[in-house]
Amino acid sequence: MISNYSKEILRILKITNQMIKHFSLLLLTIGLLIGCNSKENSRLLTKKEVLEITPKDSVRFSFTFLGCNRVDRHQQHDTVVTNGSTANLEPLKRIWKEIAKLERKPNLFFFLGDMVLAESTTGNLENQLKAWNKLYNNKDFSAISDSGIEMVAIPGNHEMLYWHDYNVPNHDEWPLEGATQIWMSQMRDYMPDDRDHVIGLDSINNQMTFSFVRENIGFVLMNTDTYNASTKENPYGLEGQIPTPWIVNKVTEYQENPAIEHVFVLGHKPYYVSGKPETGHAGIPDGPVLWPKLKENRVVAMLSAHLHDYQRMQPGGEGTYQIIAGNSGSPGSATFFGYSKIDMMTDGRIKLTSIGFDKGDPYYKPMPHSPFTIRDQTDLIWSKNKNPYVDYLLKPNATK
């Protein structure tokens, strides 16, 4: 317990530190004024000199995100392309190396699901996740594993569902019993120790939906295919389930917290795809309930994958963004493989950049002569973004 005396000392030290900062700034200003008005320096400073003494805007906090690197079923046994992990090895290794060597390393790295193929049995899922873990912890393969970047992962439909044709229209993927326990056993290390999570009767099934805070940023992560048992109405269970009330309460709590200035919601499945809301396999059934609450609570963006492409949109022309970064190695409509990055700038801007190299043909073909380049960049402003990314209008969807 800190005594009242100690609290007062801490308060005085905090005030003193602030005074020192302000006094230093005052001295700098006075010095500049004297320099500008002295006989020896009677001229005005040039524009170049002003720029040199003006503090440059810099990155205060940064994080990267991507999803969907697993190979197609036709390549799962091709040892040139993958291994027991079913990851598309060449782009995964290249992306991790690129992120790890950034001059300003990101604080966080989010993997938004579909890192393995599975979508079959619990045995396959467990073996593939074990092999994926070995890849990540192999320093010869994964430059990011000992880079100091905090890794956070959530599952996708390929980690949570199994495929079977039960002759149900528009549905062939179903909740896989035991997938939750396997994910928690193999991937718990990629979930922050200080996270908040669902409590109560259904907490076991919902434990891969969680939230945490870093600096003044709140992150809410959703398992967009939460396990649910069969019922009379739904004998095989339902895909696309999320604990909506908990998520809404958490973003509301973050919005009301004066210490939290920005909130991001992340999940494998998006709600908006190619500018349109999706409540089937391509999206989130509870999207019509969730999205208005995100916008009401001024969530900066929903960051997703699932669609094997990169997209950025601002539904309604203002407010919360939908950003899809499912272009890290799986086959589909993406024209480039890579990662996306959000930089929180010291001047208050939120800067989004998507970076990548050309996708090969076939999709697993190495592309060593195609360098990483910026493919999209903008400030995530709340008002209408005058720099739209409309590449998705030119291409068909590829969601799996």
Secondary structure by P-SEA (a helix, b strand, c coil): cccaaaaaaaaaaaaaaaaaaaaaaaaaaaaaaaaaccccccccccaaaaaaaccccccccccccccccccccccccccccccccccccaaaaaaaaaaaaccccccccccccccccccccaaaaaaaaaaaaaaaacccccccccccbbbbbbbcccccccccccccccccbbbbcaaaaaaaacccccccccbbbbbcccccccccccccccccbbbbbbccccbbbbccccccccccccaaaaaaaaaaaaaacccccbbbbbccccccccccccccccccccccccaaaaaaacccccccccccbbbbbbcccccbbbbbccccccccccccccbbbbbbcccccbbbbbbbcccccccccccccccccccbbbbbccccccccccccccbbbbcc
